Amino acid sequence: MKKFLQYSLVAAAALSATGQMAAQAPGNRMIYGFNLGSAEWKDGTKAYDCGFCAYPFDLSANGTVLRSYLDNPNRAMYAGTGVEGIIYACEYEFTQSTTEPESTDLVAFNTFNGTMERIGKWNPDQTHFKPSDMTYDIKNDKIYAMGYDYGSGIYEVNRETGEFTKVCSLATGGTLACNAKGELFTIDSGGDLYSINLENGKMAKLMSTGLSGMLFNQTMEFDHTTGLLYWASCTRSHPLGAENVWLQEIDLSDLDNITIREVGSLGIQSRFVAMHIPYADSLEAPAAPTEVTSKAGDGGIMAAELSWTNPTTAFGGGDQGQLYGIVIKRDGVQVHYISDPTPGEKMQWTDTSIPERGYYRYDIQAVNAKGNGGKGTAFQFVGADVPAGVENIKGKLADDMSSITLTWEAPKTGAHLGAFNPAECTYTVVRNDNVTVATDITECTITDNDFVRLLNYSYTIIAKNAEGESSTVSPSFIIGPAQALPLDQTFENEAQVRNRWTIVDGNADTYSWLFATDLGHAIFGDYELCAEYITSPTLGNSEDADEWLISPPLKLEANTEYMVLVSARSYSSIDGTVDSEETLDVMMGKQNTVEAMTEKIGTLMIGANDADETTGTMAFVEQAAIIPESDEDQVRCVGLHLVSPLMRAGFLQINAIYIGENDGTGVENISLDAPEALFSLTGRTLLITGKFSNAALYDMQGMKAASITSAITDLGQLPKGIYVLSIDGRASKLILK
């Protein structure tokens, strides 16, 4: 068999997310950020997740996901930074595999209560501009970003609108951090640390970190409690592998003797960005109060009741000494002070001097001889509130998938946890093609059967009251008239595929089918536009493939046999030397969900093939599974389920799927149309003349019935029936009597 381009996927030794212990006690300290990819998390749970997260400051334990992005793997963050517990980050979305990511919104994630707000488009014109890191200037109350737009530059970020305004150009760039004095620093791709003059963009090199070959976007931030600089590095030159993100601690207190120390690992392929480090006046100041809660006044009364538990240890760990008092601030302004509090005591205070209806931030800090401690924070809407978004939106499709009944749960609270009466709420439902399905209804359900075209539809459900409204978008559903056969699906247009086919990441490892990339050129030497899957794409992938491509609803006529014809190729290996096959089950069900795929009609084994005589690259081979006849007309969906076991390296491409009436195409050739190999059947004896490399016999469910290794094969042990003989990828029909 001809071998094409040998390849391997990057693999590094799995390293624990528990790093070396930091020199200083971690105490009550945490590091926050956004984890973009697979990483190790809590013991006993799945080994991967992504989203906004928190780590203990010394990395003595695995991280915790605060807001998961696992259900939306096409979205992530380029860069971000924290402002008093709020992480501002630039979100992006992969809409198609063949285009660069699309800029979405500047988002604000609240580390205290887990809520996230969308502020505005950070790149509304969809230019090539991308931020690589962001930082907060605590002295001047500004957010700056390091960005690339045909060259590096510093940009000021408006956290009210999401707008980026260029401040200066730079000769190089990478990460970005600002110290308490308002001075900016960067580490470039070569691993060199520079200071930055914002007035003219001039840079002064301070040191070489020794870590070069920066991979992916990275993040850097100062700890304002100690003045130390922390860099979440991922570099090619790291001696323990480029798959990991390592937290580096840099001491800039003496610019003539800058030191760097590695704290530990932030995870395998975690691509950690948007670092945020909460701070206090000193490590000896009190820790933040715990169990901080707030409650609005009943019936819209202009009051906020706060409760908390006083700290018992210092911010950096150890004894906090005597507590002098508790400071309470509303939106940064002190509104109350409590003298001589008791450590560990649960306390309450009600703010009754609130000037107007609105959303307020309350910070509670304990004070000792070393200063103000960490902040315990609560957010409270005071006064009558708009509805929160509806929850638990579900859609039930009709049997023929031509209509849908939506249900949802009414808001139970106000959008900001303020005063709210659910009985005063109405709903408007708008489909994503701008069709208004219902207006100002009070029920939490609608049925929509007005579909002209089969497409991927979603719904915006708007909850309204006298104070305003909140919108929630439903999951998407493929709905509409069933597809008449034949269906001939290719993969030149990913958007068209996603509008009609259902793509499911069954093992929820954030990695599924890709479409129309140029990855095939590295493997096969050509640029075929395909649905593609890389088995074991990352070190974090620890499960067998469980990936679905499910067709739109199809019209199947009574007393007609149909065929599912898949044109595919793969190049897979278990250990780098032994060829293996990808396993593709062909399933069928009444709807386009995994749960509905209950009937197995075949299994296709996709392996490496010889060269196509026309192109000289690996040929695609057609394999078939048969949909048996039915006594009545029916609507069904066909699912291709990739179930290949975990491998070291594997690459599968499907360039076409045909579903239509079985006229014998691909399975009823009398000969193989290949001068090097012909076959004949005498009784139960199969004779193959000419050269061949791979031959096998499959039953009509796609299961391998016999491997053919010699020119003469006795098939006497096989049951009567119809079989498919595959010789070097070419299929023919055999009937054993």
Buried (B, 14 or more C-beta within 10 A) or exposed (E): EEEBEEEEBEEBEBBEBBBBEBEBBBBBBBBBBBBBBBBBBEEEEEBBBBBBBBBBBBBBBBBEBBBEBBEEBBBBBBBBBBBBBBBBBBBBEBBBBBEEBBBBBBBBBBBBEEBBEEBBBBBEEEEEBBBBBBBBBBEEEBBBBBBBBEEBBBBBBBBEEBBBEEBBEBEBBBBBBBBBEEBBBBBBBBBBBBBBEBEEBEBEEBBBBEBBEBBBBBBBBBBBBBEBBBBBBBBEBBEEBBBBBBBBBBBBEEEEEBEBEBBBBBBBBBBBBBBBBBBBBBBBBBBBBBEBEBBBBEEBEBBBBBBBBBBBBBBBBEEBBEBBBBBBBBEEEEBBEBEEBEBEEEBEBBBEEBEEBBBBBBBBBBBBEBBBBBBBBBBBBBBBBBBBBBEEBEBEBBEBBBBBBBBBEBBEBBBBBBBBBBEEBBBBBBBBEEEEBBEEEEEBBBEBEEBEEBBBBBBBBBBBBEBEBBEBEBEBBBBBBBBEBBBEBBBEBBEEBBBBBBBBBBBBBBBBBBBBBEBBEEBBBBEBBBBBBBBBBBBBBBBBBBBBBBBBBBBBBEEBEBBBBBBBBBBBBBEEEEBBBBBBBBBBBBBBBBEBBEBBBBBBBBBBBBBBEEEEBBBBBBBBBBBEEBEEEBBBBBBBBBBBBEBBBBBBBBBBBBBBBBEEBBBBBEEBEBEEBBBEBEEEEBEBEEEBEBBBBBBBBBEEBBEBEEBEBEBEEBEEEEBBBBBBBBBBBBEBE
